C-alpha cells in the first residue's frame, strides 16, 4: 500500500508536529462547508491553528482553519476544520495534504463531509446522504503526481473505496436517532460555478444523485494511503433546474448545512464514535 509521504515531502514533519500537540488519532474527520457546527458536539482537548502547521499549503482565507483533537468514545479523533478546494487554486497534492497527514499520524479511517446539491426529485435542503460511490469529474487524481516507479500500487483499485462496514455504521446511527439518511452516488466537480440545468440532467443520466466540489480526490488519496473511508453529504440545495430556477447562493448553502448539522449533532457525534471504534 502507498505511503502517505508520497503526496509531499513535508507530510512527516506536519504529522509529527500535530501528533505531539494533539495526540495520536484513530480517526480523522474533514469538516466541509457548514459542518464546523459539529465541533461543539464533542469534548475537545486541544486545537492547533492551521497557520502554525509546518508545510501545510495555505492560501489567504482558504483551506483548513485549525486541527482539533476531540474525544470520540474511547478513542481520539482529529477534526479538520475546513478543507482546500481545487477552485481556490490548490493543486491535487495540496488538496490531499491533510488526508496524508492524518494517515502518517496514525489514523486508520477518515470521515469526509461535504455540502452537496441533491439531484433527486424528492431531495430537500437539510437531508443527509451517505456516499457509497463517486464519479470523479474534477479531472484530478493526486496519485498521478507520484512518479510511476514509486507508486504502490501503480494502478489503484477503487472498488469499495467507501467502506461498506463504515457506511452501515452511518445507517445504524441514523436509525437510532430517527434521522432520514439515503445512499448516494456523488459527482465530484471542480467548481467554482454551480451546474447548469443541462449539466444536472447529464449528471443524473450518468448515475449521480449528488454533486459537490470536493471529496472524490480526497477519498482516492485516503484509499491509496491505506485509510478506510466514510463520507456523508448534506444536501444544501436542489440541483439547477429542479427548483423552479431559484438562485443558488453560497451563503445560503453554508447556512442550510449549518442548520442541518446543528439539528443532527447527536446522531453525527454517535456516528463518529462508532467509526472510531471500528477504525
N, C-alpha and C positions, 0 to 999 in steps of 0.2 A: 504494500500500500504506500502511496506517496507520502512525502514528508511535508509538514506544514511550512517549513522554511523554504521549500521550493518556490513559494509565492513571493519571497522577498528576503534579502539578507538581513533586514532589520527586525525580523519577526522574533528570533530568540531573545534579543535584548528587551523588546517590548513585553514579551510574555514573562520574562524573569522580573522585570520592573513591577508589573501588575501583580504577579503572584506573591511577591514579597510584601506588598501593601494590602492585598485583598484576600489572600489565602488561595488555596488550590480549589478550582471549581469542578463540580461534577457535571454541570450543565451551563450552557450559555443561552441567553435569551436576547435576541436582537429586537429592539422596540422600534417598529415602524411609525409612520405618521399617526399621531393621536394616541399611540399605545403607551406613551410615557405616563399616562394616568394609572397604569398598572403598578408603578413603583410604590405608591402609597399603600398597596395591599400587603406588602412584605415587611418583615422585621429586618431593616437594613443594618449592615455592620459598618462599612466604610465606603467611601467613594473617592475616585481619582478623576480630576478634570482631564479631558482628552488632550488638552494642550500640553500637559506635563508628560505624556507618554512618549518615550523616545522613538523616533522613526514613524510615528503614526501619520499617514498622509492627511493633510489639512487643506482646506480652502476657507476663505473668510465666510463665516456664517453657515458653513456646510459640514456635513459629516457628523460623526459621533460627538456628543457633548460631554459625556462622562461615562465611566465604568463604575457600577455599583455592586457591591457584594451584599447578598441577601440570603437569609436562611430559607431553605425550601425543605420542610420536614427535617429529616436527619442529615440533610446534605446542604451544600452551598451552591448557589447559582450566581453567575455574573450577569447583571442586566446591562446591556449595551444601549445606552440612551441615545438613540439616533443612529443613522447609517449614511454612508456615502452613496451617491447615485451617479449613474453614467451621465445624466443630463446636467449634473453640477460640474462636469469637466474631469471627473476621476477616471482613471484607466481601469480596466478589468482587474488588474493585480491590486490596485489601490482599493477597489470595491471589496475585495475578499480579505484584505489585511486583518480586520477584526476577527474574521472566522478562523484564519490561520493562527492568530494569537491565542484564541480560545483553545484550539487543538493542541498547540505547543504547551500551553499552561496546564494541560491535563484533563480538560473537559472531554467527556465521552459522547455527548449529544448536544445538539443545538436546536432551539426553537426559534424559527423565523416568523415574524409577524409583519403584516402589511395592510395598508388600505387598498381596496380594490373596487373596480367597477363591476357591478353584477350584470350578467348577460342573460339571465333567465327572466321570463315574464313575471314570475312570482316573487322575484327578489325585491327586498325593501331595504332602504338605508338602515344600518344598525344590525342587520343579520350577520351571523358568523358562518364561516365555511372552513372545513379542514381541507387543506390542499393534499390531493392524493396523486397528482401528476402535474407536469407543466409542459408548455410549448415555448421554447426559448426563441423569441423573435427579436431579441436585443442585438443579434449579430455578434455577440461576445461570449467568450469562454476563456476564463483566466488560465486554464491548463494549457492553452495553445501557446502561451508565452514561455512555458518551461521548455528548455532545449529537449528535443525529441529523445536523445540518448539518455537523458536523466529522468525522463518522465516514467513513473511507475504507478499504475500500468500505463503503457503508451496509448492505449485506447480504453477509455473508462466506460464500464458498463453502467448505464443509468436506469436499468430496470429496478424498480423498488427504491428509487432514490429517497422517496418519502416513506420512512419506515412504517410498515403496516401495523406493527405492535404499538408504536407510539401514536399512530392515528387512532387506534382503538382506545388508547388511554384518553384521547380527546373526547371520543364519543361517550365513554363511561363518565367522565367528569360532567359533560353536558347533561346526560340523563339524570344524574344525581341532583343537579342544580335546576332541572326543569328548563334548560335553555335550548332553544332550537338550534340545530347545527347540521348543515348539509355537507356532503362531499363536493369537491370542486376541482376542475382542471384549470390551472392558471396560465394564461398567456402573459408572458413577460416581455414588455416592450421598452424601448429606450426612453421615451418621453423627450422633451417636457410637454409636448402638445397632447391634449386628450384626443381620443379617437373620433373619427368622423362616423356618421351613421353607416356609411358603406363599409368602413373598416370593422365596425361592430358586427355587421352581417357576415363579413368574411371570417372573423374570429369564431363566430358561432358555427359557421359551416365547417371550420377546421376542427371543431370538437372542444373548444374552450367555453367555459361558462363563467370565468372570472378574468379580469385583466388588471395588471399592475405594472408599475415602473421599477420593480425590484424583484428580489427573491430567487429567481432561477439561477443567476450567475453565482450567488452565494451558496445555493444548495449544491451545485456542481462541485464547487471548491470544497465544501464540507465533506461531501462523499469521497472526493479524492484524498482528503486528509484523514479519513477514517472515522469521521463523526457520524453518528446516527442523526437523521434529520426529521424534524416535525415542522409543520408550517400551518399557520392559521391566517385567514384573511377576514377583515371586517369590511363588509360591503358599505361603502361610503356614499355611493350614488349608483343609479341605474345607467347602463351604457347609453351613449348618444343615440338618439332616435327612439329610445324605449320609454322616454318620459315626456312626451309631447314637446320636445325641443327646449326643455328647461335648461338654462345655462348651468355649466359646471364650474364652480369656483373653488380654488384650493382651500380657502379659509373655511368654506362650508364642509369640504371633505374632512379636514382635520377636526372640526367641531363635531361632526357626526360620529367619527370614530371615537373621539374622547368621551363623548356621552355614552356610547355603547359599551366601551371598555369599563367606564366607571360603574355602569349598571351590572356588569358581569364579572366584577373583580373577584368575588368569592369563588366563582367557578374557575376563573383563569388562574387564581392562586392554587386551587386544588389541582389543576392540571399540571402546573409547574412542579408541584410536589410529587405528583405521580411520575412525571418524566424523570425527575431527579432520582427517584427510587429505582427506575428501570434503566437508567443510563449505564 
